[in-house]
Amino acid sequence: MSDVKILESVQQFIARHHGHFIHGECVATETSERIELVNPATEHVIASIATADQQDVEKAVQSAHNAFSNAWANTSPYERGLKLNKLADLVEQHAEELAQLETLTTGKLINLSRHLEVAQSIIFLRYFAGWATKINGQTMQPSIPSMHGEKYSAYTVRQPVGVVAGIVPWNFSLMIGIWKIGSALTTGCTIVLKPSEFTTLSLLRLAELAIEAGIPAGVINVVTGKGETGQYLIDSALVKKVSFTGSVPTGIAIGQQAMKNDLTRVSLELGGKNAAAILADVNIDEILPNLLQATFVHQGQVCAAPERFFIHQSKYDEFVQKASAVVQQLKIGSPLDEMTMFGPLSNRPHFEKVKHYLDLAQRNNQVITGGNALQTTGYFVEPTLLKVQGIDDPLFLEETFGPVVDVIAFETDEELITMMNHSRFGLTASVWTNDLAKAMRLIPQIEAGSIWVNMHTFLDPAVPFGGVKASGVGREFSDA
Ligand code: NDP
């Protein structure tokens, strides 16, 4: 097989001189500094984007503030829902274009861009559209008499807070950007998005589609740039809520900054070192396809994916032998080739970070299978299974955010729970077993925001998502 043909519309979009998207149009930046976007599979520069300074950011926030006060907050919920649904229709019509933009900038397999990133973005947009007409306050029955014994009544009103800053990581820019847009717009808020400097194109294109969908100018703005651009955004006095998805260190810094800025509301969706527990009763052949798919999807660059496998010791040798055989057969190659099963990492700094962990594992003789960066063009590494040197091993404790997984034996349930919870993170976990009663006993003991049984890394807009411990504050999706 060969690479899919890049659409004419994608080539034309990439070739543009990109600015920020402010008040419904592409706006030239105040600074001349530009950032090159590199295709991680070929290392070719494919486009350059603008860097927003404080003035650019203020323009975008002012536009969002005006759109909030003059238009969006007063739009009827029915109208808001219609427009979000219209945007979902347009994303569907432009699905291949958006999928190709994502693959070219993130190295995500084209089928994953099509069937997960874009397909899920449409599902989430329609889910959020449905909420617009269903957000209500409550009336309350007084529980005690007032001072003078009169009866009184009380009610709550849900009001939009104003401008939201949506800060998005590079792994699923379109989908995570849409999570932030969907929840802001359905509630009557407006948004300024700051995508990662590595993957901005799909959100710039989405902002144009939003105008086509009839969403007024200024309701969705996009400023591009590095971390500094994100800082200007959080510091803007007109930003009333920060919705951040990214790493723990950046999340903590953003949370502290938001608190200093008169307690700006903040939700933080951060990293994980997620555990999958494989109990003694499972049939390894039955669970392996789903477990390994959930683990190595997008080369492990998925916040919810497992990085630690805990295997009951009676199944450890069988698991290692069979899992290694499957992992070694994953066909590594161009993400634009529909037959490829495993593509490159998304950018050079992340490639260097994952290589650091692989080198550490190689030095300490911990590699079970994989463990190498490929000697080729592009940011390719092998999918890797490792042994760890106890629970204080950095490879056990630190998030690699790559295709690097620890395989650890356990004997008793107590030992399993102690090791699973020995982590600063608490994003997701899974238990693989046919013994549902046992799974139900283990689940409340596991410190994680989402815990699946016989599946992992499955997100549903109707189910709240978010971490405990250092994995985050707040929840996305549902009515949470
Ligand atoms: P980062 O924390 O490095 O960056 C996230 C976003 O924040 C990017 O847009 C980045 O811009 C921006 N940023 C960086 N510094 C600042 C700052 N000081 N102020 C404001 N914004 C800033 O994370 P990554 O992009 O590397 O993403 C990977 C991490 O995200 C992993 O830890 C992963 O687990 C986590 N993640 C969590 C998810 C969840 O739902 N819990 C989902 C997906 C990822 P720039 O890229 O330009 O530096």
Boltz pocket constraint, residues with backbone or C-beta under 6 A from the ligand:
constraints:
  - pocket:
      binder: B
      contacts: [[A, 167], [A, 168], [A, 169], [A, 170], [A, 171], [A, 194], [A, 195], [A, 196], [A, 197], [A, 198], [A, 225], [A, 226], [A, 227], [A, 228], [A, 229], [A, 230], [A, 231], [A, 234], [A, 245], [A, 246], [A, 247], [A, 248], [A, 250], [A, 251], [A, 253], [A, 254], [A, 269], [A, 270], [A, 271], [A, 272], [A, 302], [A, 303], [A, 304], [A, 399], [A, 401], [A, 427], [A, 467], [A, 471], [A, 472]]
      max_distance: 6.0
